[in-house]
Amino acid sequence: MSHTQDGSELLTGPGAGGLLRSAVGNSGGVLHSWQLDHVDHRPGRSTKALYRTMVSWPELDGPQAPAREELFGASAHIGEREKNLYVAEQTLVMTDGDINVRVWRYPHDPWLPMLPLVCYPDVVGRTLQDLGVSLAPTDPAEPIAIDVVSYRPGRRAVLRASQGDRAVYLKVMQPHRSTEIVERHQRLLAAGVPVPAVKAHHNGLVVLEELPGRPLARAVIDEGVAACTAEDLVALLDRLPASMYTLPLRPPWTDSVEFYAGIVSSSVPALGPRLDALVRTIRDGLAALEQRMDMRAHDVVHGDFYEAQVFVQHGKVVGLLDIDTVGPGRRADDLACLLAHLSVLADYGNAGRIDRAMQVRVEEAIHTWHTTFADRVDPTELALRSAGVVLSLATGPHRQQEASWEAATEAIVRVAEEWVSRARQAESRRLAGATSSTQEAPGQQAPPQQSAPVPPSPPVPAPAQQSAPAQYSAPLQPPTPQFASPEPSTTPRQSPPATESAPLPGRSNGAEDVHSGDDSPTQERRIDSILPS
């Protein structure tokens, strides 16, 4: 098997067809066609991929069996042990002595043992009944419908089970994680935070009530700034209880900008110089901020706060999803995460993925909410953090195998550059204001900036990772001395070696990605349900 250091070439190139053909044939099937659907690439470490295939099963359905659509997953590991493998019986492992490739047929994901028990209508009813969960529909005879919201091979799946007008959400994860997630929900509910109630949980399956209202992602496209107020969004975050500060630190997206830039440049090498410039400018800008303000974690944060996580109704915030990453952090990170995602959403208008009227409404919301957010946190930090989140989102088009993903990736990088430009503008305004203040009061020294009281430092975090961005149009301004010039680097990007002694930027070496954005729903997308025959 020819391969790159992390298996990405093998799982995304023509050689993947041979792997799938072997796996399908080993199960008694015939592979007719395949298409790469989703890629999780961790340069120098591992690759996971999801494929849509057309397969026939002559041994089951007869020699004239028609081909039907199936999902297959594959994982390649080099120099890294496969962690938390739970059910491997229905997988095929192939090796050339150097690289191990594991292939499985959906839903038999070896990391998600409960997935086969919830993904089919004729099975999920029994599973819910065994857990004591009843949908209590108006017509009990009505069948249960399964809607696969997202599936990320080896990491998690989210499904919606509905019967009539009643529904629950089924969150499937690696079993060692579910107890912690349930406890977080319970603590937040007790503090009055409007998160979904847990109806049951077992072995990596968490059954959640459906929230009222609708996602802010839909409302902001339809209603723009009328969807809710910026003050409501900030107030929602301020309701996160101080008791959650003792949880592991949620590293900001900007802690891993080198990591995400490495992923993006490995898929689109031509963007390497621009990515180098972005990383350098974000790093230099944050370093300059540390010279004038306290940058420690003062707040309890959501950790992945964006428009799909917030539910609204009648112009009010009524719900909050995916609280897996709640813990100590900086309020600017949560607010920047929302602005970054919205700016990427707005940029979809330039590619025709949302119409012009929708784009205008989203841009109006960005402008209005940004004004309020910039009054709450330092505007320079807000813009730099937004640029970092957008950069993490630039991994999405290739990961999700979007049409024209190279162009989509470049557009997201451009959005990150625009946020860096906004950071320069904010810093220029601050410096101009400081100069004006000094001139108005000659001979008087400006009082030193006061820092908010800082709680005790939280424990050292587990590694970090991230999600996706958008455009916000703003005139470019010349850089101020606080930021490095964004001239492209002439030095080619070097990927870190895949050794145990060389951790990737922004990550703890060898640690499990418990609180990383690699598990973020941002990195997922809806897929069609694959039903059994």
C-alpha positions in Angstrom: 0.0 0.0 0.0 1.5 3.3 -1.0 0.8 6.0 1.6 1.7 9.2 3.1 2.9 9.6 6.7 -0.6 9.7 8.0 -2.6 7.6 5.6 -4.4 10.6 4.0 -3.2 9.9 0.4 -4.3 6.3 0.8 -7.8 7.0 2.1 -8.5 9.9 -0.2 -6.8 8.7 -3.4 -7.6 6.0 -6.0 -6.2 3.3 -3.6 -9.2 3.7 -1.4 -11.2 1.8 -4.0 -9.1 -1.3 -3.5 -9.6 -1.1 0.3 -13.3 -0.8 -0.1 -13.5 -3.6 -2.7 -11.6 -5.9 -0.3 -13.9 -5.0 2.6 -17.1 -5.4 0.6 -15.9 -8.6 -0.9 -14.9 -10.0 2.5 -18.6 -9.5 3.6 -20.0 -11.2 0.5 -20.8 -8.1 -1.5 -19.8 -6.5 -4.8 -18.6 -2.8 -4.9 -20.0 -1.0 -8.0 -18.9 2.5 -7.2 -17.6 4.7 -4.4 -17.3 8.4 -3.6 -15.4 10.1 -0.8 -17.9 11.9 1.4 -16.0 13.1 4.6 -12.4 13.3 5.7 -10.9 13.8 9.2 -7.2 14.5 8.5 -4.7 15.0 11.4 -1.4 15.6 9.6 1.3 13.3 10.7 -1.0 11.3 13.0 -4.1 9.7 11.4 -6.9 9.9 8.9 -10.5 8.9 9.0 -12.8 8.9 6.0 -16.4 8.2 5.1 -17.5 6.9 1.7 -20.8 6.7 -0.1 -20.9 3.4 -2.1 -23.2 1.4 -4.4 -23.0 -2.2 -3.3 -24.9 -5.4 -4.2 -25.2 -8.4 -2.0 -25.6 -11.6 -4.2 -25.2 -14.0 -1.3 -28.2 -12.3 0.5 -30.3 -11.0 -2.3 -29.6 -13.4 -5.2 -27.3 -13.2 -8.2 -29.4 -10.4 -9.8 -29.3 -8.3 -6.6 -29.6 -4.6 -7.4 -27.0 -2.2 -6.1 -28.0 -0.1 -3.1 -26.4 2.8 -1.3 -24.2 2.0 1.7 -21.9 4.1 3.9 -18.4 2.7 4.7 -15.9 4.2 7.1 -12.1 3.8 7.2 -9.4 4.7 9.6 -5.6 4.8 9.0 -3.1 5.0 11.8 0.6 5.3 11.7 2.7 5.4 14.8 -0.4 6.0 16.9 -2.3 3.5 18.9 -6.1 3.2 18.1 -7.6 4.5 21.3 -11.0 3.6 22.8 -11.8 0.9 20.3 -15.0 -0.8 21.6 -16.5 -3.2 19.0 -14.1 -4.4 16.3 -15.8 -7.7 15.3 -17.5 -6.3 12.2 -14.5 -4.5 10.9 -11.7 -5.6 8.4 -8.1 -4.7 9.2 -5.5 -4.5 6.5 -1.8 -3.8 6.9 1.4 -3.7 5.0 3.4 -3.8 8.2 3.7 0.0 8.2 0.2 1.3 8.2 -3.0 -0.2 9.6 -6.3 0.5 7.9 -9.6 -0.5 9.5 -12.8 -0.5 7.3 -16.3 -0.9 8.6 -19.9 -0.7 7.2 -22.2 1.9 8.7 -23.5 1.7 11.4 -21.0 -0.7 12.8 -18.5 2.0 13.9 -16.0 0.3 16.2 -15.8 3.4 18.4 -19.6 3.9 18.8 -21.1 0.7 20.1 -24.6 2.1 20.5 -24.9 3.4 16.9 -26.4 0.2 15.5 -29.1 0.2 18.2 -30.5 3.6 17.3 -30.0 4.2 13.6 -32.9 2.0 12.3 -36.6 2.6 12.9 -37.3 -1.0 13.7 -34.5 -1.1 16.3 -34.6 2.3 18.0 -38.1 1.8 19.4 -36.8 -1.2 21.4 -33.7 0.7 22.5 -35.8 3.6 23.8 -38.2 1.2 25.5 -35.4 -0.6 27.2 -34.1 2.8 28.5 -37.6 3.8 29.7 -38.1 6.5 27.1 -41.5 6.9 25.5 -42.2 9.3 22.7 -46.0 9.2 23.7 -47.3 10.1 20.2 -50.9 11.0 19.4 -51.1 7.8 17.3 -48.9 5.0 18.9 -49.2 3.0 15.7 -47.3 5.7 13.7 -43.8 4.4 12.9 -40.7 6.0 14.3 -38.8 8.1 11.8 -35.0 8.5 12.1 -33.2 11.6 10.8 -29.4 11.4 10.8 -28.3 14.9 11.7 -24.6 14.2 11.6 -22.1 11.4 11.7 -18.4 11.8 12.2 -16.7 8.4 11.9 -15.1 7.2 15.1 -16.2 10.3 17.1 -19.9 10.9 17.3 -23.3 10.8 15.7 -26.5 12.8 16.3 -29.9 11.5 15.3 -33.4 12.7 15.7 -36.1 10.1 16.5 -39.6 11.3 15.9 -43.1 9.7 16.2 -45.9 12.0 15.1 -45.3 15.4 16.8 -42.9 14.1 19.5 -39.2 13.8 19.1 -36.0 13.2 21.0 -32.3 13.6 20.0 -29.9 10.7 20.3 -26.3 11.7 20.9 -24.0 8.8 20.3 -20.4 9.1 21.5 -17.5 7.0 22.8 -18.8 5.4 26.0 -16.1 6.9 28.3 -17.4 10.4 27.6 -21.1 10.1 28.2 -21.2 10.2 32.0 -19.4 13.6 32.0 -21.7 15.0 29.4 -24.8 13.9 31.4 -23.4 15.6 34.6 -22.8 18.8 32.7 -26.4 18.9 31.5 -27.7 18.3 35.0 -25.5 21.0 36.6 -26.5 23.6 33.9 -30.2 22.7 34.2 -30.0 23.2 38.0 -28.4 26.6 37.4 -31.3 27.6 35.1 -29.4 27.4 31.8 -31.9 26.3 29.1 -30.1 23.2 27.9 -32.0 20.0 26.9 -33.0 17.7 29.7 -31.4 14.2 29.7 -34.1 11.6 29.4 -31.8 8.6 29.6 -28.2 7.5 28.9 -26.3 4.2 28.5 -22.9 3.1 27.1 -22.2 6.3 25.1 -25.8 7.0 24.2 -27.5 10.2 25.6 -31.2 10.8 24.9 -32.1 14.5 25.0 -35.4 16.3 24.9 -36.1 18.5 21.9 -35.6 22.2 22.6 -38.4 24.7 21.9 -38.1 27.3 19.1 -35.7 27.0 16.2 -31.9 27.4 15.7 -30.6 30.9 15.5 -28.9 29.7 12.3 -32.3 29.5 10.6 -33.7 32.6 12.3 -30.9 34.9 11.4 -31.2 34.0 7.7 -34.9 34.7 7.8 -35.1 37.6 10.2 -31.6 39.0 10.5 -31.0 41.0 13.7 -34.6 40.6 14.8 -33.9 37.0 15.6 -32.7 38.0 19.0 -30.7 40.8 20.7 -26.9 40.8 21.3 -27.7 41.5 24.9 -29.7 38.3 25.1 -26.8 36.3 23.7 -24.3 37.8 26.2 -26.8 37.2 29.0 -27.1 33.6 28.0 -23.4 33.1 28.4 -23.4 35.1 31.6 -25.8 32.5 33.0 -23.3 29.7 32.9 -22.6 29.0 36.6 -19.4 29.9 38.3 -19.3 26.3 39.6 -18.3 25.2 36.1 -15.0 27.1 36.4 -13.5 24.1 38.1 -13.8 22.0 34.9 -10.8 21.6 32.6 -9.8 24.8 30.8 -11.3 25.3 27.3 -8.3 26.3 25.2 -9.3 29.1 22.7 -9.4 28.3 19.0 -6.4 30.6 18.5 -4.2 28.3 20.6 -4.3 25.9 17.6 -4.0 28.2 14.6 -0.8 26.6 13.5 -2.5 23.2 13.6 -5.4 24.3 11.5 -3.1 26.2 9.1 -1.2 23.0 8.7 -4.3 21.0 7.8 -5.4 23.6 5.3 -2.0 24.0 3.7 -1.7 20.2 3.3 -5.0 20.2 1.3 -4.3 23.5 -0.6 -0.5 24.1 -0.7 -0.9 27.3 -2.7 -2.5 29.0 0.4 0.6 28.2 2.5 2.2 31.7 2.4 -1.1 33.4 3.2 -1.7 31.0 6.1 1.8 31.6 7.4 1.1 35.3 7.4 -2.2 34.9 9.1 -0.8 32.7 11.9 2.1 35.1 12.5 -0.2 38.2 12.6 -2.6 36.5 15.0 0.2 35.4 17.2 1.9 38.8 17.2 -1.4 40.6 17.8 -2.3 38.5 20.8 1.3 38.8 22.2 0.9 42.6 22.0 -2.4 42.4 23.9 -0.7 40.5 26.7 1.6 43.5 27.2 -1.4 45.8 28.0 -4.1 43.6 29.5 -4.7 40.5 31.6 -5.3 37.7 29.2 -6.1 34.9 31.7 -9.3 32.9 31.7 -11.8 35.1 33.7 -15.1 33.6 32.6 -17.1 30.4 32.3 -17.5 29.8 28.5 -19.5 27.6 26.2 -16.4 26.7 24.2 -18.2 26.3 20.8 -20.7 29.1 20.8 -22.3 29.7 17.3 -25.6 30.1 15.7 -26.5 26.4 15.4 -26.1 26.0 19.1 -28.6 28.7 20.2 -32.4 28.3 19.9 -34.7 31.3 19.7 -38.4 31.9 19.8 -40.3 35.2 19.3 -37.1 37.2 19.3 -35.8 35.7 22.6 -33.1 33.1 23.4 -34.8 29.9 24.7 -32.2 27.2 24.4 -28.5 26.2 24.2 -27.0 23.0 22.7 -23.8 21.0 22.9 -22.4 22.0 26.3 -19.6 19.4 26.1 -16.9 22.1 26.2 -18.3 24.4 28.9 -15.5 25.4 31.3 -13.1 28.3 32.1 -12.1 30.6 29.3 -12.5 34.2 28.0 -15.8 35.7 27.0 -14.1 37.1 23.9 -13.6 33.6 22.6 -17.4 32.7 22.7 -18.4 36.0 21.2 -15.7 35.7 18.5 -16.8 32.1 17.7 -20.3 33.4 16.9 -19.1 36.3 14.8 -16.7 34.1 12.9 -19.4 31.6 12.0 -21.8 34.2 10.9 -19.2 35.9 8.8 -18.6 32.6 7.0 -22.3 32.2 6.6 -22.6 35.7 5.1 -19.8 34.9 2.7 -22.0 32.0 1.3 -23.9 34.8 -0.4 -20.9 35.6 -2.6 -20.9 31.9 -3.8 -24.6 31.8 -4.3 -25.2 29.3 -1.5 -27.6 31.8 0.2 -29.4 34.5 -1.7 -28.6 38.2 -1.6 -31.5 39.1 0.8 -30.3 36.5 3.3 -26.8 37.7 3.0 -27.8 41.2 3.8 -29.8 40.1 6.9 -26.8 38.1 8.2 -24.4 41.0 7.6 -26.8 43.3 9.4 -26.8 41.0 12.4 -23.0 40.7 12.4 -22.7 44.5 12.4 -25.2 45.1 15.1 -24.1 42.3 17.4 -20.4 43.1 16.9 -21.0 46.6 18.1 -22.4 45.3 21.4 -19.8 42.6 21.8 -17.0 45.1 21.2 -18.3 47.1 24.2 -18.2 44.0 26.4 -14.7 42.8 25.5 -11.6 44.3 24.0 -12.4 44.9 20.3 -8.9 44.0 19.1 -9.0 40.7 20.9 -12.5 40.1 19.6 -11.3 40.5 16.0 -8.2 38.4 16.4 -10.1 35.6 18.1 -12.6 35.7 15.3 -9.8 35.4 12.7 -8.5 32.3 14.6 -12.0 30.6 14.6 -12.4 31.4 10.9 -9.0 29.8 10.2 -10.2 26.6 12.0 -13.3 26.6 9.8 -11.2 26.6 6.7 -10.6 22.9 7.3 -14.3 22.3 6.6 -14.7 22.3 2.8 -12.1 19.6 2.3 -13.2 17.6 5.4 -16.8 17.6 4.1 -15.8 17.1 0.5 -17.8 20.1 -0.7 -18.2 20.9 -4.4 -15.4 23.2 -5.4 -13.8 22.8 -2.0 -10.5 24.5 -3.0 -12.3 27.7 -3.9 -14.5 27.5 -0.7 -11.3 27.1 1.4 -9.7 30.1 -0.2 -12.8 32.2 0.5 -12.7 31.2 4.2 -9.0 32.2 4.4 -9.9 35.6 2.9 -12.6 36.0 5.6 -9.9 35.4 8.3 -7.7 38.0 6.6 -10.6 40.5 6.8 -11.0 39.9 10.6 -7.2 40.6 11.0 -7.8 43.8 9.1 -10.6 44.7 11.6 -8.2 44.0 14.4 -5.8 46.5 13.0 -8.6 49.1 12.7 -9.6 48.5 16.3 -6.0 48.9 17.5 -5.6 52.1 15.4 -8.8 53.6 17.0 -7.5 52.7 20.4 -4.2 54.4 19.8 -5.8 57.4 18.3 -8.1 57.7 21.3 -5.1 57.4 23.7 -3.3 60.1 21.8 -6.3 62.4 21.8 -6.8 61.9 25.6 -3.2 62.8 26.2 -3.4 65.9 24.1 -6.5 67.1 25.9 -4.9 66.7 29.3 -1.3 67.9 28.9 1.1 67.0 31.7 -1.3 64.4 33.1 -0.5 60.7 32.8 -3.2 58.3 31.8 -4.2 56.1 34.7 -3.1 52.4 34.3 -5.7 50.0 32.9 -7.5 48.1 35.7 -7.7 44.4 35.4 -10.7 42.4 36.5 -10.1 40.1 39.5 -8.9 36.7 38.4 -10.0 33.4 39.9 -7.4 30.8 40.7 -5.8 29.3 37.6 -7.7 26.3 36.4 -6.0 23.0 35.7 -3.8 22.6 32.7 -6.1 21.7 29.8 -6.4 18.7 27.5 -5.6 19.6 23.9 -7.7 21.9 21.7 -9.2 22.1 18.2 -11.9 23.8 16.1 -14.7 24.7 13.6 -15.8 27.1 10.4 -16.0 30.9 9.2 -17.5 33.7 6.9 -17.0 37.1 5.3 -17.4 40.5 6.8 -16.6 43.3 4.5 -14.4 46.1 5.9 -12.0 48.5 4.3 -8.4 47.5 4.7 -6.3 49.7 6.9 -2.5 50.0 7.2 -1.1 47.8 9.9 -0.1 49.5 13.2 3.2 48.7 15.0 1.3 46.1 17.2 1.0 43.6 14.4 3.5 42.0 12.1 3.3 42.8 8.5 1.3 40.1 6.7 3.9 39.6 3.9 3.9 36.0 2.8 6.7 33.8 4.2 9.1 32.4 1.7 9.8 29.4 4.0 7.8 26.3 3.1 5.6 25.1 5.9 7.0 22.1 7.7 4.7 19.4 9.2 5.7 18.3 12.6 7.2 14.8 12.7 4.9 12.0 13.7 6.8 11.0 16.9 5.7 10.7 20.4 8.2 13.4 21.5 6.9 16.1 19.1 3.4 17.2 19.9 1.4 19.2 17.4 1.0 22.9 18.1 -1.7 23.7 20.7 -2.0 20.0 21.8 -0.9 18.0 24.7 1.2 15.2 23.4 -0.5 11.8 23.5 -3.6 13.1 25.3 -7.1 12.2 24.2 -9.0 15.0 22.5 -11.7 15.2 25.2 -12.2 19.0 25.1 -11.0 19.7 21.6 -12.9 21.3 18.8 -12.2 18.2 16.8 -15.4 16.9 18.4 -17.3 20.0 17.7 -20.6 19.8 15.8 -19.2 22.6 13.7 -17.1 20.0 12.0 -20.2 17.9 11.1 -22.9 18.1 8.5 -26.2 16.5 7.8 -26.2 13.2 5.9 -29.1 11.3 4.5 -30.4 8.3 6.5 -29.2 5.0 5.2 -32.0 2.6 5.9 -31.8 -1.2 5.8 -33.6 -3.1 3.1 
